[in-house]
């Protein structure tokens, strides 16, 4: 332990020589450590509780942010606000930053499509019935045309280059799914492929127009006509 030695001079007379008896040494004890704060983290306010979100919840909120802002325009501040997480927490979930977040949303949407769209398409039963089920799912997912398409927001700018292969694979799979239903109705393979492409083009285009107009009517109209356009 460190100690400080001091000296006290007793009975000092400038006319007399120093004398040992006139000098006293003493030890200064070390200062006690500062008292620990009674407040958490040494502050006067309790810390804010860390938000407890599952990764699935965070990814779902990121989907909403990318739908709203797109990929290129979405800032880390906006993504942080949308998820309710600080930037450091976002990087804890997604060490690769925004690109990692977008890839997680891709996985999330692909998982949703596998269960909600492609499972009914590959199920048994009349094609008309299965298509109606898919249409209902799309109507709910896009909130009747009020919500933008995640894929559509990622085909422009740097995202269109960065995620080109992933976007192409997802869109092709949807086209093939619609084409499968058309072929089951007796449509030729070539015609069924074209009808599948047309279906995706109309859905995506209607979402863009509906958002631009602030009116979901174009999207709803496309969904209403889809059974006849694809299977008629």
N, C-alpha and C positions, 0 to 999 in steps of 0.2 A: 504494500500500500504506500502511495506517495505521501510524504509528510513535509511540512514547512517549518524550518527552525527560525525563530526570531530572537531578538536580544533586547533586554530592558536594562538601562543604566540607572542605578540608584545612587542618590546623594552625590551627584556630579558637582565637582568644584574645579573650575578652570585653572586654579592656581596649584592644584595638587595633581600628582601623577595618577594614572589609572591604577586601580586596585582590583584584584580579582573579586573581592567581597562586594565591590560596588556593581558588579555585573551579574545579571541573572539571565539564563537561557530558558526559553520555553518552547514548547511544540504546539503548533497550530494544527488542530485536527482538520481533516479534509471536510469540505462543505458537504452536507447531506445531499443526496440526489433530490431533484425536484419531485414533489408529490405527484403521484399518478393522477391523471384527470379522471374524474368520476363520470365523464361523458364518453360514450363510445367513440373510438378513434381520436380521442383528445379534443373533440369539438363540443360546442354547446348545443348541437342539434344531432338527433339520432340519424344514422346513415339511411339513405333511401334503400328499401329492399331491392335486391337484384330481381329483375323480372324472370319469372320461371315459365319459359315457353318451350314447347317441344320443337324439334327441328321441323316437323311437318307443319306446325302452325307458322313458323317463321317463313318457310318456303311458300306457303299459301299466301301470306301477306306480300311477299316479294312478287308473286304472280300478279297481284293487284297493282303493284307499283309499276312493273314493266308494261302491263296493259295500259296504264295511264300515261306514262312518260316515254315509253319505248326504252330501248337499251342505251343508245348513244346519249340521249338527253338525261337519263336518270343519274343524278348525282348521289354520292355516298350519303350526303345529308338527307336527301329525299328518301333513300332506301332505309336509312336509320329511323327516320320519322315514321315511315310506313310500317316498320316491324316493331317499333317500340324498343329497339336495342341501340346502345351506343356503338360507335364505330369499332371500338376494340372488341366488343361482344360479337359484332358481325364477322370480324376477322377470325374470331375463335371458331365460329360455325363454318366459315368459308375462308380458309387461309389464302385461296387464290384470288380473293377480292371479287369484283363485280362479275368477272367472267365465270368464276366458280359459282356465284349465285345464279346466274342465268342457266348454267348447266344443271344445277339442282332443280330449277323450275322446269326445264325440259324433261328431266326424269319424272318429276311430279305430274306433269301434263300427260306424258306418255303412259304412266301407270294408270291415270284416270281414264284415258282413251281405251286402254286395253280392256278394262273392266266394263266401262259404260258404253262404248261404241262397238269395239271389235268382238266382244263376247256375244252380244245380240246378233251381229252380222253373221257370225259363224255358228250360231245356234240352229236348232231345227224349227220348223214351222213355216208358214207362208211368208214369202219375201215382203209382202205388203205390211204384215203385222210387225215384222222385225224392223222394217224401215220406219214405221210410225214410232216405234220405241226409240230408235236413234234420233229421230226428229225431236221428240220430247226431251231427250237428254241435251241436245244442242240448244234447244230453246231455253232450257234452265241454265245451262252453263254460260250462255251469253246474255242471260237476263232479258230475253225477248228482243235482243238487239241493242240493249243499252251499254253492254260491255264490249270493249274492243277485243280483237283476237290477238293472242300472244304471238302466234306465228306471224301474223300480218305486221306486227310492230317490229319484228326482227329481220325482215327481208330488206330493209333499207339501211344505208350508212355502213359503218364498220361492222355492225352485227351481221349484215347480209354476207359479208366475206368470212367473218370469224365462224359463223355457224351454218355455212352453206350446206355442208354435207348432212348435218343434223336436220335442217329444215327440209331439204329435198327428200330425205328418208321418211319423215313424218307425213309430208303432203302426199307422197307416192303411196304410202300405206293407206291413207284415207281414200284416195282415188281408187285403189284396187278393191277396197272394201265396198264402195258403192258399185263398182263394176261387177263384183261378185253377185250382188243382189239382182242386177239387170240381167246377167247371164242366166240366173235361175228362172227368170221369167221368159226365157227363150230368145233373148236378144243375142245377136251374133257377138263373138268375142271382140271384134274390132269396134263395132257400134257401142258395145257395153263400155269399153275403155274410154271412148269419146264422151259418153254420157257421164261416166264417173268424173272425168276432168271438168266437164261443164258444171256438174253439181258443186264441186269444190270452188270453181271460179265464181259461181253465182253466190254461194254462201259468203266467201271472203269479200267479194265486191259489195254485197249488200251490207256487210258489217261496216265497211269503210264509208259507204254512202249514208247509212243510218247514223253513224257517229258524226259525220260532217254536217248533216242536216239537223241533228239533235232530234231525230224522229225515227223510231224503230220500225215503222211501217214497211220500208223496203225489205228488211230482213224477214219479217213475219210473212210477207207476201211470197218470198222465195221459198220458205219452208212449206207454206201451204201448197205450192205448185210442185214441190219436189217429187212426190209420189208419181204424178203423171209424167213429169219430165224424165224421170229415171226409169220407171217401169212401164209406162204406157206404150 
